[in-house]
Amino acid sequence: MTKTVRLVDMNGEQLGVVQTSEALRIAREKGLDLVLVAPAANPPVARIMDYGKYKYEKDKRKKEAKKKTKQSQLKEMKFRIRIDEHDFQTKTNRIKEFLEKGSKVRVVIMFRGREIVFSDKGREILERVADQLQQISDIDRPPKLEGRDMWMILKPKTTPQGGKDNGQQSKNEDS
């Protein structure tokens, strides 16, 4: 360790360049820790602080930032080509709930046995779901046949911030 350090107290005020042993003594008198902040500086910068409290607050800020980030999930809703109207409406309403919460939804049509021959009916069902939800969703991935399943992914509709107001502001600024 170096013989001298530039000492900064807990309020951010510089106490000047002091001997390392003197800096440690001052920190112990105040019941705090001496933390080397900038070891590459000449002389190195040390700060008097409660390191445990500093670390706790840093972790707390990190958790708070993580909470605020939005986790987008991929939900899945399965349909069959011989679905009844009421079941179709129920599943479509559930998809609507997922989209309103900000999740993407994978809509799957499952074909059994010889139903695969009617893949056009599966595509019709997927297009019907997309039409019913076009107000709140966009198609992220168009219908695709993979094995015995046909699927598409819907994502929540993105609206520009401010909507019509932005257009009116730009017209006013041009005038």
DADA-V529887 format. One record per residue. N is the residue number from 1. RES is the residue in one letter. PHI is phi in radians with two decimals (none if undefined). Layout:
# DADA-V529887
<<N/RES/PHI> <N/RES/PHI>>
This chain:
# DADA-V529887
<<1/M/none> <2/T/-1.28> <3/K/-1.38> <4/T/-2.20> <5/V/-2.42> <6/R/-1.51> <7/L/-1.74> <8/V/-2.12> <9/D/-1.47> <10/M/-1.18> <11/N/-1.57> <12/G/1.60> <13/E/-1.49> <14/Q/-1.41> <15/L/-1.73> <16/G/1.67> <17/V/-1.59> <18/V/-2.30> <19/Q/-1.16> <20/T/-1.04> <21/S/-1.10> <22/E/-1.17> <23/A/-1.10> <24/L/-1.12> <25/R/-1.08> <26/I/-1.09> <27/A/-1.11> <28/R/-1.15> <29/E/-1.07> <30/K/-1.50> <31/G/1.27> <32/L/-2.09> <33/D/-1.84> <34/L/-1.80> <35/V/-2.02> <36/L/-1.37> <37/V/-1.60> <38/A/-2.26> <39/P/-1.21> <40/A/-1.43> <41/A/-1.20> <42/N/-2.16> <43/P/-1.29> <44/P/-1.03> <45/V/-1.75> <46/A/-2.11> <47/R/-2.19> <48/I/-1.56> <49/M/-2.76> <50/D/-1.54> <51/Y/-1.13> <52/G/-1.07> <53/K/-1.15> <54/Y/-1.03> <55/K/-1.14> <56/Y/-1.07> <57/E/-1.15> <58/K/-1.12> <59/D/-1.12> <60/K/-1.10> <61/R/-1.09> <62/K/-1.11> <63/K/-1.14> <64/E/-1.11> <65/A/-1.14> <66/K/-1.17> <67/K/-1.10> <68/K/-1.33> <69/T/-1.29> <70/K/-1.60> <71/Q/-1.60> <72/S/-1.57> <73/Q/-1.89> <74/L/-1.87> <75/K/-1.62> <76/E/-2.35> <77/M/-2.25> <78/K/-1.81> <79/F/-2.15> <80/R/-2.10> <81/I/-1.27> <82/R/-1.76> <83/I/-1.56> <84/D/-1.37> <85/E/-1.04> <86/H/-1.12> <87/D/-1.10> <88/F/-1.05> <89/Q/-1.13> <90/T/-1.07> <91/K/-1.17> <92/T/-1.13> <93/N/-1.12> <94/R/-1.15> <95/I/-1.06> <96/K/-1.03> <97/E/-1.07> <98/F/-1.05> <99/L/-1.13> <100/E/-1.15> <101/K/-1.45> <102/G/1.70> <103/S/-1.58> <104/K/-1.45> <105/V/-2.25> <106/R/-1.69> <107/V/-1.70> <108/V/-2.08> <109/I/-1.84> <110/M/-1.72> <111/F/-1.88> <112/R/-2.00> <113/G/0.92> <114/R/-1.46> <115/E/-1.07> <116/I/-1.04> <117/V/-1.11> <118/F/-1.69> <119/S/-1.10> <120/D/-1.13> <121/K/-1.17> <122/G/-1.09> <123/R/-1.09> <124/E/-1.07> <125/I/-1.11> <126/L/-1.11> <127/E/-1.15> <128/R/-1.16> <129/V/-1.07> <130/A/-1.07> <131/D/-1.13> <132/Q/-1.16> <133/L/-1.87> <134/Q/-1.11> <135/Q/-1.19> <136/I/-2.02> <137/S/-2.45> <138/D/-2.11> <139/I/-1.45> <140/D/-1.42> <141/R/-2.30> <142/P/-1.18> <143/P/-0.96> <144/K/-2.49> <145/L/-1.64> <146/E/-2.28> <147/G/1.10> <148/R/-1.75> <149/D/-2.09> <150/M/-2.08> <151/W/-2.47> <152/M/-2.55> <153/I/-2.06> <154/L/-1.84> <155/K/-2.17> <156/P/-1.06> <157/K/-1.20> <158/T/-1.67> <159/T/-1.88> <160/P/-1.10> <161/Q/-1.10> <162/G/1.65> <163/G/1.01> <164/K/-1.23> <165/D/-1.02> <166/N/-1.07> <167/G/-1.14> <168/Q/-1.20> <169/Q/-1.13> <170/S/-1.16> <171/K/-1.18> <172/N/-1.17> <173/E/-1.22> <174/D/-1.22> <175/S/-1.21>>
